[in-house]
Each structure stands twice: as structure tokens, then as C-alpha cells.
């Protein structure tokens, strides 16, 4: 072996580290069209953040003005009288009503929506699944005022039997105790909101279930799995993140619904243990019903309550993003 030849042979150079996606995208944006598109995309993201920041600053400023003059505790007061002398108002009833009605709506809508989505994608024949999907798409486009009219004129009169049954068999719990009267309570609001958010959750879940890799389902069937076992082991784990995202979209509409809630709820600033008793209220319903007649102080108080709803919405969406990020490795999206 020639030692001199070995010494003169250059050692292989260490390969450079792989470029990140951002660096590759920046290097690839050399043509004018790429640079324009990159600038517009980046500017759109920054503009959206600026809008969100401007909304937060505006709401915070007006809320500070109102809360500074509030003689009650803004978070625990069971009264709304910002025009009084002195002004006293709080969001305890509104926060309770918003959260309770949204929980009822989600508890009803999510299982039904997932079931409908699974039926359309994995059980129904194409001639039947297509029309059902088309009708659900139409329901998603119905304005909320139409749902409110339907709820006030059709849904409310038909709930006497349900309320009576709940009172007879579950009234001992106190939660479903009914004292009679028109069924314009939080349960009615929750049922109406569930009907309103059902198309949104169904449509998104349906599209997610359609993206399940066919090989996953065929492999489960080849191992002898039944139709339900295929759905449980292959379809639902893959679509879990999508179902969570769909549920958060529906929850966002339930939290911010205004006119439909105002038309079926007998609002009052009191919290009832029973879900069947009239009373309560939500942030959006209270703002919609009182803003047109409010004084400057009253508008500031309503804006302060809107700030709380804004924060709740951000927290809900943030929690959803965390759940999706933790479970994305089980969704099959990276397979």
C-alpha cells in the first residue's frame, strides 16, 4: 500500500445539513411570481394578526372604561343595570348561560353528527348518501334568523311532552324539574343550537372520514374485522383530529349565536338549577337585545361582556389546537 497516495487522498467532506422548508421556500422564490405570492401570503398573515390585535385593544379599552365605573363585581354580580346610579352590572348569569347552552348543544350534536358522517361515508349506498349530504349542506346555509323563527313557532310548542317526561322520570335530580309554563329555557336553547351546529360538524367530519387511506380499511377487513371494527380501529383514530376541529367550529357558532337564542329564551338575570325553568341568558343574546337601546355607558358594558366572550373563544380554540397537536401522531395523517 502506498502511504503517500493515501495521505494525498482528500477525505470525504461532511454533507451539509438538510435545508429546512422555510429556507427551501425562500431559495425557491426567485421568480417574480413566487416573490409576489410569498409577499402576499406573509402580508395576509400579518394583516390578520393586526386585525385581531386591533379588536383586542378596542374591546379592552372600552371594557376598562365600563368596569372602572361598575359598583358591583363584574364577574360575580347577578344584575345588569349599567344605566343606574350608580351603575351595577356583572356577567355571572351570562357566562353560566353561554357555557351551559353550548355544552348541551355539543352533547347532542357531536354524537349525532359523527354518526351521520359515518353513515354517509361507510354504510349508505351512493344513491342515498348523496342526497343526504346535499340536504345537510343546505342546512348549513340556512340563516340563524330562520332557525330562530322555526324554534319559536314550531320547536317551543312541541317540547311540552319532552319537558313533562323529563320532570316525571328525572325531576328528582333537580336539574330536570319543571314547574310548568312555556318551555323557553336553557334546554330549549341547547336543542336549537345543536340543530344549528349539526350541519357544520357533519360536513367537516364527513370529509375527514373520506380521507381515510383505503389500505387501512382493506387491511382490517383482510384480518377478519367487521364493519364496526374497521370504523373503530381505522376510521375513527384517523379522523379524531378532524372531528375535534369540526366540533370546535360548531362550538364557535354556538358560543356566538344571537338572534335564534333571543327568540326562544325567556331571559332574566338569575341562575336556575333546573335546565327546564325559564331564565338565564348568553353573552351574544344579551348584546343583541340591549345594544340598540343602550346609552354610552350601557354600550361600554356590553362591549366589556363581548371582551369576555372574545377571550373564551380564543381559549377554546387554543385548547383545541393543543389537543390536535398532542394526538396528531395517532390520526394517521402522517402515514
PAKOLTI-509738 format. One line per 8 residues: number of its first residue (from 0); their letters; for each residue y, x, z of N, C-alpha, C. Coordinates in steps of 0.1 Angstrom, whole numbers, plus 5000, padded with zeros to 4 digits. Example, Ala and Ser with C-alpha at 12.3 -4.5 7.8 and 13.67 -1.06 7.14 Angstrom:
<nodes>
0 = AS = 4943 5132 5078 4955 5123 5078 4967 5132 5078 ~ 4978 5128 5071 4989 5137 5071 5000 5129 5079
</nodes>
This chain:
<nodes>
0 = XXXXXXXX = 4988 5008 5000 5000 5000 5000 5012 5009 5000 ~ 5022 5006 4991 5034 5013 4990 5044 5008 5000 ~ 5047 5017 5010 5056 5013 5021 5070 5011 5016 ~ 5074 5020 5007 5088 5019 5002 5090 5006 4994 ~ 5080 5002 4987 5081 4989 4980 5082 4978 4989 ~ 5075 4979 5000 5075 4968 5010 5089 4967 5017 ~ 5094 4979 5020 5108 4979 5026 5118 4974 5017 ~ 5117 4977 5003 5127 4972 4994 5127 4957 4991
8 = XXXXXXXX = 5115 4951 4994 5114 4937 4991 5122 4928 5000 ~ 5131 4921 4994 5140 4912 5003 5132 4901 5010 ~ 5136 4899 5022 5129 4888 5030 5134 4875 5025 ~ 5125 4865 5025 5130 4852 5021 5141 4846 5030 ~ 5151 4841 5023 5162 4835 5031 5158 4822 5038 ~ 5164 4820 5049 5162 4807 5056 5168 4796 5049 ~ 5161 4785 5046 5166 4774 5038 5178 4767 5046 ~ 5188 4763 5039 5199 4757 5046 5195 4744 5052
16 = XXXXXXXX = 5201 4740 5063 5198 4727 5069 5200 4716 5060 ~ 5192 4705 5061 5194 4694 5052 5208 4688 5054 ~ 5214 4684 5043 5227 4677 5045 5226 4663 5050 ~ 5235 4659 5058 5235 4646 5063 5239 4636 5052 ~ 5237 4623 5055 5240 4613 5045 5255 4612 5042 ~ 5263 4615 5053 5278 4614 5051 5282 4626 5042 ~ 5277 4638 5044 5281 4649 5036 5276 4648 5022 ~ 5264 4642 5020 5260 4640 5006 5268 4630 4999
24 = XXXXXXXX = 5272 4619 5007 5281 4609 5001 5295 4615 4997 ~ 5300 4623 5006 5313 4629 5004 5312 4639 4992 ~ 5301 4646 4990 5300 4655 4979 5298 4648 4966 ~ 5291 4636 4967 5288 4628 4955 5301 4620 4950 ~ 5311 4619 4959 5323 4611 4955 5332 4620 4947 ~ 5328 4625 4935 5336 4634 4927 5343 4627 4916 ~ 5337 4616 4911 5343 4609 4900 5354 4600 4906 ~ 5364 4596 4898 5375 4588 4903 5370 4574 4908
32 = XXXXXXXX = 5360 4568 4902 5355 4555 4906 5348 4557 4920 ~ 5341 4568 4922 5335 4570 4935 5345 4572 4946 ~ 5355 4580 4943 5366 4582 4953 5373 4569 4956 ~ 5376 4561 4946 5383 4549 4949 5375 4539 4957 ~ 5362 4538 4954 5353 4530 4961 5351 4534 4976 ~ 5350 4548 4978 5349 4553 4991 5362 4550 4999 ~ 5373 4552 4993 5386 4549 5000 5387 4534 5003 ~ 5384 4525 4994 5385 4511 4997 5375 4507 5008
40 = XXXXXXXX = 5363 4512 5008 5353 4509 5018 5358 4514 5032 ~ 5362 4526 5032 5367 4531 5045 5380 4524 5050 ~ 5389 4521 5040 5401 4513 5044 5397 4499 5049 ~ 5387 4493 5043 5384 4480 5047 5378 4480 5062 ~ 5370 4490 5065 5365 4491 5079 5377 4493 5089 ~ 5386 4502 5085 5397 4505 5094 5406 4493 5095 ~ 5408 4486 5084 5416 4474 5085 5410 4463 5094 ~ 5397 4461 5093 5390 4452 5102 5392 4455 5116
48 = XXXXXXXX = 5391 4468 5120 5393 4472 5134 5407 4470 5138 ~ 5417 4472 5129 5431 4470 5132 5433 4455 5135 ~ 5427 4446 5127 5429 4432 5129 5423 4428 5143 ~ 5411 4433 5146 5405 4430 5159 5414 4435 5170 ~ 5419 4447 5169 5428 4452 5179 5441 4444 5181 ~ 5447 4440 5169 5459 4431 5170 5456 4418 5177 ~ 5445 4412 5174 5441 4399 5180 5440 4401 5195 ~ 5433 4412 5199 5431 4415 5214 5445 4418 5220
56 = XXXXXXXX = 5454 4425 5214 5467 4428 5220 5475 4415 5222 ~ 5475 4407 5211 5482 4394 5212 5477 4385 5223 ~ 5464 4383 5223 5458 4375 5234 5461 4380 5248 ~ 5460 4393 5249 5462 4399 5262 5476 4398 5267 ~ 5486 4400 5258 5500 4399 5261 5503 4385 5266 ~ 5499 4375 5258 5502 4361 5262 5494 4357 5274 ~ 5482 4362 5276 5475 4358 5288 5481 4364 5300 ~ 5486 4376 5300 5493 4382 5311 5505 4374 5315
64 = XXXXXXXX = 5512 4369 5306 5524 4361 5309 5520 4348 5316 ~ 5509 4342 5312 5505 4330 5318 5499 4332 5332 ~ 5490 4342 5333 5483 4344 5346 5493 4349 5356 ~ 5504 4356 5352 5514 4360 5362 5521 4349 5368 ~ 5521 4337 5362 5528 4326 5368 5518 4316 5374 ~ 5505 4318 5373 5495 4309 5378 5494 4310 5394 ~ 5496 4299 5400 5495 4299 5415 5480 4298 5420 ~ 5471 4295 5411 5457 4294 5415 5450 4306 5410
72 = XXXXXXXX = 5437 4307 5413 5428 4318 5409 5424 4314 5395 ~ 5427 4323 5385 5424 4320 5371 5409 4318 5368 ~ 5401 4325 5376 5386 4325 5374 5379 4314 5382 ~ 5384 4309 5392 5377 4300 5401 5383 4287 5404 ~ 5395 4284 5398 5402 4272 5401 5396 4260 5393 ~ 5394 4249 5399 5388 4237 5392 5400 4227 5388 ~ 5410 4232 5382 5421 4224 5378 5428 4230 5366 ~ 5434 4221 5358 5442 4226 5346 5455 4219 5346
80 = XXXXXXXX = 5465 4225 5352 5478 4219 5352 5489 4230 5350 ~ 5490 4236 5338 5499 4247 5336 5514 4242 5336 ~ 5516 4229 5335 5530 4224 5334 5535 4219 5348 ~ 5526 4221 5358 5530 4216 5372 5541 4226 5378 ~ 5545 4222 5389 5555 4230 5396 5550 4232 5411 ~ 5543 4243 5413 5541 4255 5405 5528 4252 5395 ~ 5527 4260 5385 5516 4258 5376 5503 4263 5382 ~ 5492 4255 5381 5479 4259 5386 5469 4256 5375
88 = XXXXXXXX = 5461 4266 5372 5450 4264 5362 5440 4274 5364 ~ 5428 4271 5359 5417 4280 5360 5406 4277 5350 ~ 5397 4286 5348 5387 4285 5337 5373 4283 5342 ~ 5371 4280 5355 5358 4278 5361 5350 4268 5354 ~ 5356 4256 5352 5349 4245 5346 5346 4248 5331 ~ 5356 4254 5324 5354 4257 5310 5343 4267 5308 ~ 5343 4278 5316 5333 4288 5314 5319 4282 5317 ~ 5318 4274 5327 5305 4268 5330 5300 4259 5319
96 = XXXXXXXX = 5309 4250 5314 5305 4241 5303 5302 4248 5290 ~ 5309 4259 5287 5307 4266 5275 5293 4273 5275 ~ 5290 4279 5287 5277 4286 5288 5266 4277 5289 ~ 5267 4266 5296 5256 4256 5298 5253 4249 5285 ~ 5263 4245 5278 5261 4238 5265 5255 4247 5255 ~ 5259 4260 5254 5253 4269 5245 5239 4273 5248 ~ 5235 4274 5261 5222 4276 5265 5213 4265 5261 ~ 5217 4252 5263 5209 4241 5259 5207 4241 5244
104 = XXXXXXXX = 5218 4244 5236 5217 4244 5222 5207 4254 5217 ~ 5208 4266 5223 5199 4277 5219 5184 4274 5222 ~ 5182 4268 5234 5169 4265 5239 5162 4255 5229 ~ 5170 4246 5224 5165 4236 5215 5163 4241 5200 ~ 5174 4248 5196 5175 4251 5182 5166 4263 5178 ~ 5165 4274 5186 5158 4286 5182 5143 4283 5179 ~ 5136 4277 5188 5121 4275 5185 5119 4266 5173 ~ 5128 4256 5172 5126 4247 5160 5129 4254 5147
112 = XXXXXXXX = 5140 4262 5148 5144 4269 5135 5134 4279 5131 ~ 5128 4286 5141 5118 4296 5137 5105 4289 5132 ~ 5102 4278 5138 5091 4270 5133 5093 4265 5119 ~ 5105 4260 5116 5108 4255 5102 5107 4267 5092 ~ 5113 4278 5096 5113 4290 5087 5099 4295 5084 ~ 5090 4295 5095 5076 4299 5092 5069 4289 5084 ~ 5072 4276 5086 5065 4266 5077 5069 4267 5063 ~ 5082 4270 5060 5086 4271 5046 5080 4283 5040
120 = XXXXXXXX = 5080 4294 5047 5075 4307 5041 5060 4309 5041 ~ 5053 4303 5050 5039 4307 5051 5029 4295 5051 ~ 5034 4283 5052 5025 4271 5053 5027 4261 5041 ~ 5040 4258 5039 5043 4247 5029 5040 4252 5015 ~ 5035 4244 5006 5034 4247 4992 5048 4248 4986 ~ 5049 4255 4975 5062 4258 4970 5070 4246 4966 ~ 5063 4236 4961 5069 4223 4957 5075 4216 4969 ~ 5070 4218 4981 5075 4212 4993 5085 4221 5000
128 = XXXXXXXX = 5082 4234 5000 5091 4243 5007 5105 4244 5001 ~ 5105 4244 4987 5118 4245 4980 5128 4234 4984 ~ 5124 4221 4983 5133 4210 4987 5137 4211 5001 ~ 5128 4214 5010 5132 4215 5024 5142 4226 5026 ~ 5141 4238 5020 5150 4248 5021 5164 4244 5015 ~ 5163 4237 5005 5176 4232 4998 5183 4222 5007 ~ 5176 4213 5014 5183 4204 5023 5189 4211 5035 ~ 5182 4221 5040 5187 4229 5051 5200 4237 5047
136 = XXXXXXXX = 5199 4242 5035 5212 4249 5030 5223 4239 5030 ~ 5221 4227 5026 5232 4217 5025 5237 4214 5039 ~ 5228 4213 5049 5232 4210 5063 5241 4221 5068 ~ 5239 4233 5064 5247 4244 5069 5261 4243 5064 ~ 5264 4236 5053 5277 4235 5047 5284 4223 5052 ~ 5278 4214 5060 5285 4202 5065 5296 4206 5075 ~ 5308 4201 5073 5319 4204 5083 5316 4198 5097 ~ 5322 4205 5106 5319 4201 5120 5325 4188 5124
144 = XXXXXXXX = 5335 4183 5117 5341 4170 5120 5331 4159 5116 ~ 5323 4161 5105 5313 4152 5101 5302 4151 5112 ~ 5298 4162 5117 5288 4162 5128 5294 4155 5140 ~ 5307 4157 5143 5313 4150 5154 5313 4135 5153 ~ 5317 4130 5141 5316 4116 5138 5302 4110 5139 ~ 5293 4117 5134 5279 4113 5135 5274 4113 5149 ~ 5278 4123 5157 5274 4124 5171 5280 4112 5179 ~ 5293 4109 5176 5300 4098 5184 5295 4085 5180
152 = XXXXXXXX = 5292 4082 5167 5288 4069 5163 5273 4066 5162 ~ 5265 4077 5161 5251 4075 5159 5243 4081 5171 ~ 5246 4093 5174 5238 4100 5184 5240 4095 5198 ~ 5252 4093 5202 5255 4089 5216 5249 4075 5219 ~ 5250 4065 5210 5244 4052 5214 5228 4053 5214 ~ 5222 4063 5208 5208 4063 5207 5202 4071 5219 ~ 5210 4077 5227 5205 4086 5238 5202 4078 5251 ~ 5205 4065 5252 5202 4058 5264 5188 4059 5268
160 = XXXXXXXX = 5179 4057 5258 5165 4058 5261 5160 4071 5267 ~ 5165 4082 5260 5162 4095 5265 5167 4098 5279 ~ 5179 4094 5281 5185 4096 5295 5178 4088 5305 ~ 5174 4076 5302 5166 4068 5311 5152 4074 5314 ~ 5146 4079 5304 5133 4086 5306 5134 4098 5315 ~ 5144 4106 5312 5146 4118 5320 5149 4115 5334 ~ 5157 4104 5336 5160 4100 5350 5148 4095 5357 ~ 5139 4088 5350 5127 4082 5357 5117 4093 5361
168 = XXXXXXXX = 5115 4103 5352 5105 4113 5355 5110 4126 5360 ~ 5122 4130 5357 5128 4143 5362 5140 4141 5370 ~ 5144 4129 5373 5156 4127 5381 5156 4133 5395 ~ 5143 4135 5400 5142 4140 5414 5147 4155 5415 ~ 5148 4161 5403 5153 4175 5403 5168 4176 5405 ~ 5175 4165 5403 5189 4165 5404 5196 4169 5391 ~ 5189 4177 5383 5195 4182 5370 5195 4171 5360 ~ 5185 4162 5361 5184 4151 5351 5186 4138 5358
176 = XXXXXXXX = 5194 4137 5368 5197 4124 5374 5208 4117 5367 ~ 5206 4104 5364 5216 4097 5356 5221 4085 5363 ~ 5234 4084 5365 5240 4073 5372 5244 4061 5363 ~ 5240 4061 5350 5244 4051 5341 5256 4055 5334 ~ 5261 4046 5325 5273 4049 5317 5270 4055 5304 ~ 5280 4057 5296 5278 4063 5282 5273 4077 5283 ~ 5263 4081 5275 5257 4094 5276 5266 4105 5269 ~ 5278 4107 5274 5287 4117 5269 5288 4129 5279
184 = XXXXXXXX = 5277 4136 5279 5276 4147 5289 5273 4160 5283 ~ 5270 4170 5291 5267 4184 5286 5254 4184 5278 ~ 5244 4175 5282 5232 4175 5274 5234 4170 5260 ~ 5243 4160 5259 5246 4154 5246 5253 4165 5237 ~ 5262 4172 5243 5269 4183 5236 5259 4194 5232 ~ 5249 4197 5241 5239 4207 5237 5231 4203 5226 ~ 5227 4190 5226 5218 4185 5215 5226 4185 5202 ~ 5239 4181 5202 5247 4181 5190 5249 4195 5185
192 = XXXXXXXX = 5251 4205 5193 5253 4219 5189 5240 4224 5184 ~ 5229 4220 5190 5216 4225 5184 5214 4221 5170 ~ 5218 4208 5167 5216 4203 5153 5226 4211 5144 ~ 5237 4215 5149 5247 4221 5141 5243 4236 5138 ~ 5237 4243 5147 5233 4257 5145 5219 4258 5139 ~ 5212 4248 5139 5198 4248 5134 5197 4254 5119 ~ 5206 4249 5110 5205 4254 5096 5208 4269 5095 ~ 5218 4274 5103 5221 4288 5103 5209 4297 5107
200 = XXXXXXXX = 5203 4294 5118 5192 4302 5123 5180 4300 5114 ~ 5178 4289 5108 5167 4287 5100 5168 4295 5087 ~ 5180 4294 5081 5182 4301 5068 5180 4316 5069 ~ 5186 4322 5080 5185 4337 5082 5171 4341 5085 ~ 5164 4333 5094 5150 4336 5098 5141 4335 5086 ~ 5144 4325 5077 5135 4323 5065 5136 4335 5056 ~ 5148 4340 5054 5150 4352 5045 5143 4364 5051 ~ 5144 4366 5064 5138 4377 5071 5123 4376 5069
208 = XXXXXXXX = 5117 4365 5072 5102 4363 5071 5097 4366 5056 ~ 5106 4363 5047 5102 4366 5033 5101 4380 5030 ~ 5108 4389 5038 5108 4403 5035 5096 4410 5041 ~ 5087 4403 5048 5076 4410 5054 5067 4416 5043 ~ 5064 4429 5045 5055 4435 5034 5042 4428 5032 ~ 5039 4425 5020 5027 4418 5017 5015 4425 5021 ~ 5015 4439 5021 5004 4447 5025 5000 4444 5040 ~ 5011 4442 5049 5008 4439 5063 5000 4427 5064
216 = XXXXXXXX = 5004 4416 5057 4996 4404 5058 4982 4405 5052 ~ 4981 4411 5041 4968 4413 5035 4959 4421 5043 ~ 4964 4431 5050 4956 4439 5058 4950 4431 5070 ~ 4959 4423 5076 4955 4415 5087 4944 4405 5083 ~ 4946 4399 5071 4936 4389 5066 4923 4396 5063 ~ 4924 4409 5058 4912 4416 5055 4904 4419 5067 ~ 4910 4420 5079 4904 4423 5091 4898 4410 5098 ~ 4900 4399 5091 4894 4387 5096 4904 4378 5104
224 = XXXXXXXX = 4917 4381 5104 4927 4374 5112 4929 4360 5106 ~ 4932 4350 5114 4935 4337 5110 4950 4337 5106 ~ 4954 4325 5100 4968 4324 5096 4978 4326 5108 ~ 4975 4320 5119 4983 4322 5131 4983 4336 5135 ~ 4972 4343 5135 4971 4357 5140 4979 4366 5130 ~ 4979 4363 5118 4987 4371 5108 5002 4369 5112 ~ 5006 4357 5115 5020 4355 5118 5024 4362 5131 ~ 5014 4361 5141 5017 4367 5154 5017 4382 5154
232 = XXXXXXXX = 5008 4388 5146 5007 4403 5146 5015 4410 5135 ~ 5018 4403 5124 5025 4409 5113 5039 4404 5110 ~ 5040 4391 5110 5053 4384 5106 5063 4385 5117 ~ 5060 4380 5129 5069 4379 5140 5074 4393 5145 ~ 5065 4403 5146 5071 4416 5150 5080 4422 5140 ~ 5077 4420 5127 5086 4425 5117 5100 4418 5117 ~ 5100 4404 5119 5112 4397 5118 5119 4395 5132 ~ 5115 4402 5142 5121 4399 5155 5136 4402 5155
240 = XXXXXXXX = 5140 4414 5150 5154 4417 5149 5162 4408 5141 ~ 5156 4403 5130 5163 4393 5122 5165 4380 5129 ~ 5155 4376 5136 5156 4363 5144 5167 4364 5155 ~ 5167 4376 5161 5178 4378 5171 5191 4377 5165 ~ 5193 4384 5153 5206 4383 5146 5209 4369 5142 ~ 5200 4361 5137 5202 4347 5134 5206 4339 5146 ~ 5199 4342 5157 5203 4334 5169 5217 4337 5174 ~ 5221 4350 5173 5234 4353 5177 5245 4347 5168
248 = XXXXXXXX = 5242 4346 5155 5251 4338 5146 5252 4324 5150 ~ 5241 4318 5153 5241 4304 5158 5249 4303 5171 ~ 5246 4312 5180 5253 4312 5193 5268 4313 5192 ~ 5272 4321 5182 5287 4323 5179 5293 4310 5175 ~ 5286 4302 5167 5292 4289 5163 5291 4279 5175 ~ 5281 4280 5183 5280 4271 5195 5291 4274 5205 ~ 5294 4287 5207 5305 4290 5216 5318 4286 5212 ~ 5321 4286 5199 5334 4283 5194 5336 4269 5188
256 = XXXXXXXX = 5326 4260 5189 5328 4247 5183 5338 4239 5190 ~ 5346 4232 5183 5358 4224 5189 5357 4209 5187 ~ 5359 4204 5175 5361 4190 5172 5348 4182 5175 ~ 5337 4187 5171 5324 4180 5174 5322 4178 5189 ~ 5325 4188 5197 5323 4187 5211 5334 4178 5217 ~ 5346 4178 5212 5357 4170 5217 5354 4155 5215 ~ 5346 4152 5204 5344 4138 5200 5332 4132 5208 ~ 5323 4140 5214 5312 4134 5221 5312 4136 5236
264 = XXXXXXXX = 5321 4144 5241 5322 4147 5255 5333 4140 5262 ~ 5330 4134 5274 5340 4128 5283 5344 4139 5292 ~ 5354 4147 5288 5358 4159 5295 5365 4156 5308 ~ 5363 4164 5318 5370 4164 5331 5368 4177 5337 ~ 5377 4181 5346 5377 4194 5353 5369 4193 5366 ~ 5356 4191 5364 5347 4191 5375 5333 4195 5370 ~ 5326 4201 5379 5312 4206 5375 5302 4198 5382 ~ 5293 4191 5374 5283 4183 5380 5269 4190 5379
272 = XXXXXXXX = 5262 4188 5390 5248 4194 5390 5239 4188 5379 ~ 5241 4175 5377 5233 4168 5366 5239 4171 5353 ~ 5230 4174 5343 5234 4175 5329 5237 4162 5322 ~ 5233 4151 5329 5235 4138 5323 5247 4131 5327 ~ 5255 4136 5337 5267 4130 5341 5279 4134 5332 ~ 5287 4125 5329 5299 4128 5321 5308 4138 5329 ~ 5315 4146 5321 5324 4156 5327 5322 4170 5322 ~ 5330 4179 5326 5330 4193 5322 5338 4195 5310
280 = XXXXXXXX = 5337 4206 5304 5345 4210 5292 5341 4223 5287 ~ 5346 4227 5275 5344 4240 5270 5357 4246 5266 ~ 5357 4259 5264 5370 4266 5260 5376 4261 5247 ~ 5367 4260 5237 5372 4256 5224 5377 4241 5224 ~ 5369 4233 5230 5373 4219 5231 5386 4217 5239 ~ 5388 4224 5250 5400 4223 5258 5412 4228 5250 ~ 5411 4238 5242 5422 4243 5234 5425 4233 5223 ~ 5415 4228 5216 5418 4219 5205 5424 4206 5210
288 = XXXXXXXX = 5420 4201 5222 5425 4188 5226 5439 4189 5233 ~ 5443 4201 5238 5455 4202 5245 5466 4210 5238 ~ 5463 4217 5228 5473 4227 5222 5485 4219 5216 ~ 5482 4208 5209 5493 4202 5202 5504 4196 5211 ~ 5500 4192 5223 5510 4186 5233 5514 4196 5244 ~ 5509 4208 5243 5512 4218 5254 5526 4224 5252 ~ 5532 4227 5264 5545 4234 5264 5543 4248 5262 ~ 5553 4256 5262 5552 4271 5260 5542 4277 5271
296 = XXXXXXXX = 5544 4273 5283 5536 4277 5294 5521 4273 5292 ~ 5520 4260 5288 5506 4255 5285 5499 4262 5274 ~ 5507 4266 5263 5501 4273 5252 5497 4287 5257 ~ 5505 4294 5265 5501 4307 5271 5488 4305 5279 ~ 5487 4295 5287 5475 4293 5295 5463 4291 5286 ~ 5464 4283 5275 5453 4281 5266 5449 4294 5259 ~ 5459 4302 5255 5457 4315 5249 5449 4324 5259 ~ 5452 4323 5272 5445 4331 5282 5431 4327 5282
304 = XXXXXXXX = 5428 4313 5282 5414 4309 5281 5407 4314 5268 ~ 5415 4314 5257 5409 4319 5245 5406 4334 5246 ~ 5413 4341 5253 5410 4355 5255 5397 4357 5262 ~ 5394 4348 5272 5381 4349 5279 5370 4346 5269 ~ 5372 4336 5260 5361 4333 5250 5360 4344 5240 ~ 5371 4351 5237 5370 4362 5228 5362 4373 5234 ~ 5364 4376 5247 5356 4386 5254 5341 4382 5255 ~ 5338 4370 5258 5325 4365 5259 5317 4367 5246
312 = XXXXXXXX = 5324 4364 5235 5318 4365 5222 5315 4380 5219 ~ 5325 4389 5222 5322 4403 5220 5311 4408 5228 ~ 5310 4404 5241 5299 4408 5249 5285 4403 5244 ~ 5285 4391 5239 5272 4385 5234 5268 4393 5221 ~ 5277 4396 5212 5274 4403 5200 5270 4418 5204 ~ 5277 4424 5213 5273 4437 5218 5259 4438 5224 ~ 5256 4428 5232 5242 4427 5238 5232 4425 5227 ~ 5235 4417 5217 5226 4415 5206 5223 4428 5198
320 = XXXXXXXX = 5234 4436 5196 5232 4448 5189 5224 4458 5197 ~ 5225 4458 5210 5217 4467 5218 5202 4463 5218 ~ 5200 4450 5218 5186 4445 5217 5180 4449 5204 ~ 5187 4447 5193 5182 4450 5180 5179 4465 5179 ~ 5189 4474 5184 5187 4488 5183 5175 4493 5191 ~ 5172 4486 5202 5160 4490 5210 5147 4486 5204 ~ 5147 4476 5196 5135 4470 5191 5133 4473 5176 ~ 5142 4481 5170 5141 4482 5155 5128 4490 5151
328 = XXXXXXX = 5123 4499 5160 5111 4506 5157 5099 4497 5156 ~ 5100 4485 5162 5088 4476 5162 5090 4466 5151 ~ 5101 4465 5144 5103 4455 5135 5096 4457 5121 ~ 5092 4469 5118 5086 4472 5106 5096 4475 5095 ~ 5109 4475 5098 5119 4477 5088 5119 4491 5082 ~ 5114 4500 5090 5113 4514 5086 5100 4518 5080 ~ 5091 4508 5078 5078 4512 5073 5078 4515 5058
</nodes>
